[in-house]
Amino acid sequence: MNFFRVELPKEQSSIIKVIGVGGGGSNAVNYMYQRGIVGVDFYICNTDSQHLAISPVPNKIQIGNALTEGLGAGSDPEVGRQCAIESIDRIEEALRHNTKMVFVTAGMGGGTGTGAAPVIAKKAKDMGILTVGIVTTPFKNEGPARSEQAEKGISDLRPHVDALLIISNDRILQMFHNLRFSEAFAKADDVLCMAAKGIAEIITVSGHMNVDFRDVRTAMADSGKAIMGTGTGEGEDRAIKASQRALDSPLLDETSIEGSRHILVNISYGNEEPYANEIDIITSFFQQEAGQNARLKFGLTHNASLDKELMVTVIATGFEDYAGKHILEEETGSFEIELDKIEEIIPATVAEEKPFRKDPEMPRTQDEIPFRRNPMTGNNNDGTGAMDVPAYRRKNIQLEESGTDTEVSKVFLEEEKDNKTARFKDGGNKYLHGNVD
């Protein structure tokens, strides 16, 4: 049987779609469909026609029928990739109508999900759709080969999604260790559902204060790694309890959201609307955890399934630049080198027989070297070759007496206007860099 069935009338199609790719992704979407997510259309996409036939999800896309003849991909991601390429027109047709955001969910490590998910995500992103990947990594007991395939699949998927949530099945086992084997996979489906539901219903569920699609797009477009968690709290300290539990969620491989550029917080209540100070407690908690540079937006919605509890969902994005900044500062220092027509460059080398010796006559720090920069004027016109004039003269930098006879380097430090941090600027010379050869 060759499946391609989309039953929703196009004019009623939701702007948000969830596509489960492969066996693991389809199982997760089956679970989401049965649990229900407000305002979302569900699709499953697989090579295995038998798996498609037994799914309750009405929108089904079979890929690679000519290649696999309705069978699975045999745990080969390349087969999964080729199947998605073969059927890319079907994917495009499913996404063409009224789609603003798509979740591509898959269990990484197998064949179809690992190979096809990056192809499907790329098509969606090329169509201008906000694309979010939600994937699981294998349990450790599934073997190293599957883990390696999962890592490769995630690497292939990452460039083609705006935001990526990676859920570790092993972390789920750590948090819920008394689970039978089948229960462990069911818990993984539940966590995937929590992730998609938490993000989608921030947009689709109306409330007193809404986080709308534009807010989500701003936070998640080209944001890279995303972290999400949900927590509930009740009683006198329900606001802080819910906030702390959101950061202890199984969706978080790490409990820190420090350094994120965007924070979305959705606060849901049941029979007891939160007090104004409870809202302040929640938003202040996440602002402090993320840092004062993070842009925080919160929404407030009613959830009839809650009694006196508060439920808090947090989504943090934009970690890549922060992580890179720390690596730069810790490993190479925050220095860039400015080379403006310096006449000779001698790369630094380290000889094993000559250990580093600190000059005892250089007690000053770079910040203590006094200098004054005058505005730049035109080029030297005295007939002297440009390469024969020291850089500080060409730039009209007046050096003041430092009170020491120590020779000062001809490579000058320049201070940032904003943060006052002395730094070098990179002049593009490939022979000067932060690492010793």
Backbone torsions as a table, in degrees:
resi	resn	phi	psi	omega
1	MET	NA	137.7	-179.4
2	ASN	-109.2	110.1	-174.0
3	PHE	-91.7	129.1	160.6
4	PHE	-155.5	94.0	-174.8
5	ARG	-134.4	119.7	175.7
6	VAL	-124.0	108.3	-169.2
7	GLU	-94.3	-13.3	-176.5
8	LEU	-76.2	134.4	173.2
9	PRO	-60.0	136.2	-173.7
10	LYS	-60.6	-36.5	-178.4
11	GLU	-69.8	-16.4	179.3
12	GLN	-104.7	6.0	-177.6
13	SER	-66.2	138.7	179.6
14	SER	-74.0	156.1	175.6
15	ILE	-75.9	-14.1	-178.6
16	ILE	-114.1	129.1	178.5
17	LYS	-127.2	144.7	175.3
18	VAL	-117.0	123.3	-179.9
19	ILE	-115.1	118.2	174.1
20	GLY	-91.5	123.6	-174.3
21	VAL	-111.2	128.4	-179.8
22	GLY	78.4	-175.2	-177.0
23	GLY	-64.7	-50.0	-179.1
24	GLY	-64.4	-44.2	179.1
25	GLY	-65.1	-39.6	178.6
26	SER	-66.3	-41.0	177.0
27	ASN	-60.4	-41.0	179.2
28	ALA	-64.2	-41.2	-179.7
29	VAL	-71.4	-35.1	172.6
30	ASN	-55.7	-44.5	-179.6
31	TYR	-65.0	-44.1	178.5
32	MET	-61.3	-41.7	-178.9
33	TYR	-61.6	-41.9	-179.8
34	GLN	-71.8	-34.9	177.8
35	ARG	-75.6	-37.0	-179.7
36	GLY	90.6	129.8	172.1
37	ILE	-130.0	126.2	-173.7
38	VAL	-64.6	128.3	171.0
39	GLY	73.4	29.0	-177.1
40	VAL	-127.6	140.5	172.3
41	ASP	-99.4	138.0	-176.5
42	PHE	-109.1	140.3	176.4
43	TYR	-135.2	147.1	168.4
44	ILE	-122.0	144.7	-173.6
45	CYS	-136.5	121.8	-174.4
46	ASN	-155.9	161.2	172.1
47	THR	-86.4	-24.3	-172.7
48	ASP	-84.5	106.6	-176.9
49	SER	-66.8	-33.2	179.3
50	GLN	-65.4	-41.7	178.6
51	HIS	-64.8	-38.0	177.6
52	LEU	-65.7	-38.9	-174.3
53	ALA	-64.5	-33.1	-175.3
54	ILE	-90.7	-1.6	-178.2
55	SER	-78.8	139.8	176.4
56	PRO	-77.7	-11.7	-178.4
57	VAL	-69.8	126.9	-174.4
58	PRO	-73.6	-28.0	-175.8
59	ASN	-94.9	108.7	-172.4
60	LYS	-126.3	136.7	179.4
61	ILE	-128.3	113.8	174.8
62	GLN	-91.4	131.3	-179.7
63	ILE	-115.9	151.5	173.8
64	GLY	67.0	33.7	-177.6
65	ASN	-62.2	-38.1	179.8
66	ALA	-68.7	-32.6	-176.0
67	LEU	-82.5	-42.8	-175.3
68	THR	-107.2	-9.6	-179.2
69	GLU	55.5	41.2	175.7
70	GLY	83.0	5.7	178.1
71	LEU	-98.1	177.1	178.5
72	GLY	-75.4	179.4	-177.9
73	ALA	-88.9	2.6	177.8
74	GLY	62.8	33.9	179.5
75	SER	59.4	24.3	179.4
76	ASP	-109.7	107.2	-178.3
77	PRO	-59.7	-30.3	179.5
78	GLU	-66.1	-36.9	175.0
79	VAL	-63.7	-44.0	177.5
80	GLY	-59.4	-41.4	179.6
81	ARG	-63.8	-45.9	-179.3
82	GLN	-65.1	-34.9	178.0
83	CYS	-64.8	-40.7	178.2
84	ALA	-66.0	-39.8	178.0
85	ILE	-64.0	-42.1	179.1
86	GLU	-58.8	-37.1	-173.3
87	SER	-110.2	25.1	-174.4
88	ILE	-63.2	-28.8	178.5
89	ASP	-63.9	-34.4	177.8
90	ARG	-67.8	-39.8	177.4
91	ILE	-61.7	-46.7	-179.2
92	GLU	-61.8	-40.3	179.3
93	GLU	-62.1	-40.1	-179.6
94	ALA	-67.8	-29.1	-176.1
95	LEU	-95.5	-10.6	-169.4
96	ARG	-66.6	-34.0	-168.8
97	HIS	-93.3	108.4	166.7
98	ASN	65.3	19.2	-176.4
99	THR	-90.8	123.2	177.3
100	LYS	-108.4	-25.7	-176.5
101	MET	-146.6	138.0	178.7
102	VAL	-134.7	136.6	170.8
103	PHE	-99.9	125.4	173.7
104	VAL	-106.5	112.4	-176.3
105	THR	-116.7	139.9	-177.3
106	ALA	-157.8	153.5	169.5
107	GLY	-93.3	116.9	-175.0
108	MET	-82.4	144.9	177.3
109	GLY	121.7	-19.2	179.1
110	GLY	-93.8	-148.5	-176.5
111	GLY	-101.6	-62.5	-173.0
112	THR	-67.1	-52.9	-178.2
113	GLY	-61.3	-45.0	-177.5
114	THR	-64.7	-40.9	-177.0
115	GLY	-86.4	-36.2	-173.6
116	ALA	-86.3	-31.3	-176.1
117	ALA	-57.0	-43.8	178.2
118	PRO	-63.0	-35.4	179.6
119	VAL	-67.3	-44.6	-179.7
120	ILE	-66.0	-42.3	178.8
121	ALA	-63.1	-40.8	179.3
122	LYS	-62.1	-43.6	178.8
123	LYS	-60.6	-45.1	-179.7
124	ALA	-62.1	-45.3	-178.3
125	LYS	-67.7	-36.7	176.5
126	ASP	-63.9	-25.4	178.0
127	MET	-83.8	2.7	178.9
128	GLY	82.3	16.8	-178.7
129	ILE	-90.9	135.0	173.8
130	LEU	-63.7	117.6	-169.8
131	THR	-116.3	122.4	-178.6
132	VAL	-120.2	124.5	175.8
133	GLY	-93.5	132.5	173.6
134	ILE	-127.7	109.8	-173.8
135	VAL	-130.8	157.1	174.2
136	THR	-111.5	149.2	172.1
137	THR	-98.9	154.5	-172.9
138	PRO	-67.5	158.0	167.8
139	PHE	-66.5	147.9	-178.7
140	LYS	-58.8	-33.7	-177.5
141	ASN	-73.6	-2.3	175.6
142	GLU	-82.4	-6.3	172.5
143	GLY	102.1	154.8	-177.4
144	PRO	-67.0	-32.8	-178.9
145	ALA	-62.1	-42.4	179.4
146	ARG	-66.7	-37.2	177.6
147	SER	-64.5	-40.6	178.4
148	GLU	-64.4	-41.8	177.1
149	GLN	-63.3	-37.4	179.0
150	ALA	-63.7	-44.2	179.3
151	GLU	-61.3	-41.8	178.7
152	LYS	-65.3	-42.1	179.2
153	GLY	-62.8	-40.8	178.4
154	ILE	-65.2	-40.3	177.2
155	SER	-62.3	-38.2	178.4
156	ASP	-71.0	-33.3	-177.4
157	LEU	-77.1	-36.2	-170.7
158	ARG	-52.3	-44.6	-177.7
159	PRO	-68.6	-13.7	-172.2
160	HIS	-109.0	13.3	175.9
161	VAL	-126.5	152.3	174.9
162	ASP	-74.8	-39.3	179.9
163	ALA	-142.5	148.2	-175.9
164	LEU	-133.5	122.4	173.0
165	LEU	-105.9	123.2	-179.9
166	ILE	-112.2	119.0	-176.9
167	ILE	-107.8	121.1	-177.6
168	SER	-86.6	119.3	175.8
169	ASN	-63.5	-33.4	177.8
170	ASP	-65.5	-34.8	176.3
171	ARG	-65.1	-37.6	177.4
172	ILE	-60.9	-41.6	178.1
173	LEU	-63.9	-37.1	178.8
174	GLN	-64.0	-37.8	-177.5
175	MET	-82.1	-31.9	-179.1
176	PHE	-126.1	69.7	-168.9
177	HIS	-76.8	-18.3	179.8
178	ASN	-93.8	60.7	-178.5
179	LEU	-120.6	140.6	169.7
180	ARG	-73.3	165.0	-172.9
181	PHE	-57.8	-48.1	-179.7
182	SER	-66.5	-32.0	179.4
183	GLU	-68.7	-31.2	179.3
184	ALA	-64.5	-43.3	177.6
185	PHE	-67.0	-36.6	177.6
186	ALA	-64.2	-38.3	178.1
187	LYS	-66.1	-36.7	176.1
188	ALA	-62.1	-42.1	176.3
189	ASP	-61.3	-38.5	-179.7
190	ASP	-65.1	-40.0	179.9
191	VAL	-68.1	-41.3	175.3
192	LEU	-59.4	-41.7	178.5
193	CYS	-62.5	-43.2	178.2
194	MET	-58.5	-39.9	-178.4
195	ALA	-65.9	-51.9	-179.3
196	ALA	-64.5	-43.4	-178.9
197	LYS	-63.8	-43.0	-178.3
198	GLY	-61.5	-41.0	-179.9
199	ILE	-76.1	-47.6	-175.2
200	ALA	-62.7	-44.4	-174.5
201	GLU	-76.2	-13.3	168.2
202	ILE	-60.4	-34.0	-178.6
203	ILE	-88.0	-44.5	-166.2
204	THR	-88.3	-22.3	-178.4
205	VAL	-91.1	121.9	-178.5
206	SER	-77.3	155.1	-179.3
207	GLY	-161.2	-170.8	179.6
208	HIS	-67.2	-40.3	176.7
209	MET	-131.9	124.0	-173.0
210	ASN	-107.9	143.0	162.7
211	VAL	-96.3	111.9	-174.1
212	ASP	-96.3	-177.2	-175.5
213	PHE	-61.7	-37.2	179.7
214	ARG	-62.4	-39.2	177.2
215	ASP	-62.5	-43.5	180.0
216	VAL	-66.4	-41.6	178.2
217	ARG	-61.5	-44.6	179.1
218	THR	-58.2	-42.5	-176.7
219	ALA	-75.0	-32.3	-168.8
220	MET	-108.8	-16.1	-177.9
221	ALA	-63.2	123.4	178.3
222	ASP	49.6	40.0	-174.9
223	SER	-95.1	-11.9	180.0
224	GLY	76.3	-133.0	-177.9
225	LYS	-62.8	137.0	175.4
226	ALA	-124.1	147.3	176.9
227	ILE	-124.0	135.5	-178.3
228	MET	-141.4	144.7	177.0
229	GLY	-152.9	156.5	178.5
230	THR	-132.7	136.8	178.0
231	GLY	-144.4	153.1	177.7
232	THR	-123.4	153.6	177.7
233	GLY	-149.0	149.7	177.2
234	GLU	-140.7	165.4	-179.5
235	GLY	91.5	-166.1	-172.8
236	GLU	-62.9	-37.2	-177.6
237	ASP	-105.8	34.7	-173.1
238	ARG	-62.7	-31.5	-177.5
239	ALA	-65.6	-50.4	-178.5
240	ILE	-72.7	-33.8	177.2
241	LYS	-61.6	-47.0	-179.4
242	ALA	-63.2	-39.7	-179.2
243	SER	-65.7	-46.2	180.0
244	GLN	-65.7	-38.5	179.7
245	ARG	-68.9	-28.3	175.9
246	ALA	-62.5	-34.8	178.3
247	LEU	-83.1	-8.8	174.1
248	ASP	-100.4	11.7	-175.8
249	SER	-67.1	149.8	174.4
250	PRO	-64.7	-10.7	176.3
251	LEU	-74.3	-13.7	-175.1
252	LEU	-105.0	115.7	174.2
253	ASP	-70.2	-24.6	176.5
254	GLU	-134.4	151.5	-173.8
255	THR	-94.4	9.3	-179.3
256	SER	-108.5	133.6	172.3
257	ILE	-109.3	15.7	-179.0
258	GLU	-58.8	135.2	176.1
259	GLY	92.5	-4.0	178.2
260	SER	-70.6	147.2	-179.8
261	ARG	-89.4	-25.1	-177.7
262	HIS	-132.8	135.0	176.7
263	ILE	-127.6	123.4	171.5
264	LEU	-109.5	129.4	-179.4
265	VAL	-126.3	126.5	174.3
266	ASN	-115.0	126.6	-179.1
267	ILE	-110.8	119.9	180.0
268	SER	-113.8	143.0	179.8
269	TYR	-135.9	161.4	179.0
270	GLY	-108.1	-105.4	-176.9
271	ASN	-81.0	-16.3	-178.8
272	GLU	-121.2	106.3	176.9
273	GLU	-63.7	142.3	-178.6
274	PRO	-69.2	148.0	172.7
275	TYR	-73.8	160.1	-180.0
276	ALA	-60.2	-38.0	-179.3
277	ASN	-70.2	-25.8	176.0
278	GLU	-69.3	-38.9	175.1
279	ILE	-60.8	-43.0	179.9
280	ASP	-64.3	-39.5	178.3
281	ILE	-60.9	-45.2	-177.1
282	ILE	-66.7	-51.2	-177.2
283	THR	-66.0	-38.7	178.8
284	SER	-65.6	-37.3	179.1
285	PHE	-60.0	-49.7	-177.2
286	PHE	-72.6	-33.2	176.3
287	GLN	-63.0	-42.2	178.5
288	GLN	-66.9	-40.3	-179.9
289	GLU	-66.0	-38.1	-176.5
290	ALA	-83.5	-31.6	-174.2
291	GLY	111.5	154.6	-173.6
292	GLN	-71.3	-13.6	178.6
293	ASN	-83.2	-10.6	-179.8
294	ALA	-74.6	140.4	175.5
295	ARG	-92.0	119.4	-175.3
296	LEU	-110.1	133.0	174.6
297	LYS	-130.3	133.9	-179.5
298	PHE	-126.3	153.9	175.1
299	GLY	-125.5	157.2	-178.7
300	LEU	-130.0	117.1	-175.7
301	THR	-131.7	157.8	177.8
302	HIS	-96.8	136.6	178.7
303	ASN	-129.4	110.1	-174.4
304	ALA	-64.3	-20.5	-179.0
305	SER	-76.0	-13.2	178.5
306	LEU	-91.4	145.7	176.8
307	ASP	-98.2	-95.3	178.5
308	LYS	-102.7	11.4	-177.7
309	GLU	-84.5	159.1	165.3
310	LEU	-112.6	136.5	174.6
311	MET	-115.5	131.2	-178.6
312	VAL	-120.6	127.1	174.1
313	THR	-115.9	129.5	179.7
314	VAL	-122.5	137.5	174.4
315	ILE	-125.7	123.4	-179.9
316	ALA	-119.3	132.4	-177.7
317	THR	-136.9	169.5	174.7
318	GLY	81.1	49.8	-177.7
319	PHE	-95.5	-18.7	-169.3
320	GLU	-60.0	-48.3	-178.2
321	ASP	-64.7	-35.8	179.6
322	TYR	-65.1	-45.5	179.8
323	ALA	-63.4	-42.8	179.6
324	GLY	-63.1	-37.2	179.1
325	LYS	-61.4	-43.2	-179.4
326	HIS	-67.5	-39.9	178.2
327	ILE	-61.8	-42.9	-179.3
328	LEU	-62.6	-45.4	-177.0
329	GLU	-69.2	-37.8	-174.5
330	GLU	-80.4	-37.3	-172.3
331	GLU	-94.3	-38.2	-175.0
332	THR	-119.2	-7.4	-172.7
333	GLY	78.2	156.9	-177.4
334	SER	-89.6	50.1	-178.1
335	PHE	-110.9	137.5	170.9
336	GLU	-121.6	145.8	-174.0
337	ILE	-102.5	130.1	177.5
338	GLU	-102.6	118.3	178.5
339	LEU	-120.5	108.9	-178.7
340	ASP	-114.3	91.3	176.5
341	LYS	60.3	37.1	176.1
342	ILE	-68.1	136.4	-167.7
343	GLU	-72.7	-27.7	-179.0
344	GLU	-149.1	139.7	178.8
345	ILE	-123.5	125.1	178.3
346	ILE	-116.6	109.1	-179.2
347	PRO	-58.6	140.3	178.7
348	ALA	-73.3	139.5	175.6
349	THR	-130.5	161.0	178.7
350	VAL	-124.6	122.8	177.1
351	ALA	-100.7	133.8	-176.0
352	GLU	-62.3	-34.6	-176.5
353	GLU	-80.5	-4.5	-180.0
354	LYS	-123.5	86.7	-179.5
355	PRO	-64.5	156.9	-177.8
356	PHE	-59.5	132.7	179.0
357	ARG	-120.0	123.0	178.4
358	LYS	-83.4	129.7	-179.9
359	ASP	-70.9	117.9	-177.3
360	PRO	-67.4	-17.5	-178.8
361	GLU	-91.7	13.8	179.2
362	MET	-120.3	65.7	-178.1
363	PRO	-76.9	-15.2	-173.7
364	ARG	-72.1	151.0	169.1
365	THR	-92.2	165.2	-178.2
366	GLN	-62.9	-29.4	179.6
367	ASP	-71.5	-19.7	-175.5
368	GLU	-88.7	-8.0	-179.4
369	ILE	-75.2	109.8	-177.5
370	PRO	-75.1	137.8	174.6
371	PHE	-154.4	159.6	178.9
372	ARG	-135.6	131.7	-178.9
373	ARG	-105.9	125.0	171.6
374	ASN	-92.3	159.2	177.2
375	PRO	-58.5	144.9	-178.8
376	MET	-69.6	144.1	173.6
377	THR	-113.7	-167.3	-175.9
378	GLY	-73.2	-174.9	-178.4
379	ASN	-70.0	158.9	177.6
380	ASN	-65.1	130.8	-176.6
381	ASN	-120.7	20.0	-176.3
382	ASP	-90.2	11.3	178.2
383	GLY	88.5	-7.7	178.7
384	THR	-78.5	138.1	177.9
385	GLY	-61.5	142.7	-176.5
386	ALA	-58.7	-35.0	-176.7
387	MET	-76.4	-11.3	179.2
388	ASP	-93.5	-4.3	-178.6
389	VAL	-101.6	127.1	178.5
390	PRO	-57.2	150.4	-175.9
391	ALA	-60.4	-38.3	-175.6
392	TYR	-67.6	-28.6	176.5
393	ARG	-75.0	-40.5	178.6
394	ARG	-60.4	-33.0	-178.6
395	LYS	-94.5	4.0	179.2
396	ASN	55.6	41.7	176.4
397	ILE	-89.9	120.3	-179.3
398	GLN	-91.1	118.6	178.7
399	LEU	-89.0	132.4	174.9
400	GLU	-93.0	159.7	179.4
401	GLU	-65.0	131.3	-177.7
402	SER	-94.6	-6.3	179.5
403	GLY	82.8	15.4	178.6
404	THR	-148.6	153.3	178.9
405	ASP	-89.1	2.9	-177.3
406	THR	-61.8	134.5	178.8
407	GLU	-66.7	134.3	-179.0
408	VAL	-100.9	137.3	-179.3
409	SER	-60.1	149.4	175.9
410	LYS	-83.4	-1.2	172.5
411	VAL	-96.6	118.0	-170.2
412	PHE	-98.3	150.0	175.7
413	LEU	-90.2	140.8	176.9
414	GLU	-122.2	136.3	-178.4
415	GLU	-90.1	138.8	170.9
416	GLU	-68.7	140.1	180.0
417	LYS	-67.7	-35.1	-173.9
418	ASP	-83.7	-53.1	-171.7
419	ASN	-101.8	-0.3	175.0
420	LYS	60.2	22.0	-179.4
421	THR	-92.9	123.8	178.8
422	ALA	-66.9	137.4	-179.2
423	ARG	-152.4	156.3	169.0
424	PHE	-89.3	157.1	172.0
425	LYS	-113.9	138.6	-178.5
426	ASP	-76.1	116.9	177.9
427	GLY	-87.2	6.5	177.4
428	GLY	89.9	6.1	-178.5
429	ASN	-80.0	120.3	-173.5
430	LYS	-71.6	-10.8	-178.2
431	TYR	-90.4	-8.9	178.6
432	LEU	-112.8	125.2	179.6
433	HIS	-154.9	178.2	-173.6
434	GLY	-83.1	-5.3	-175.4
435	ASN	-112.0	144.1	177.3
436	VAL	-81.0	130.7	-178.8
437	ASP	-70.3	NA	NA
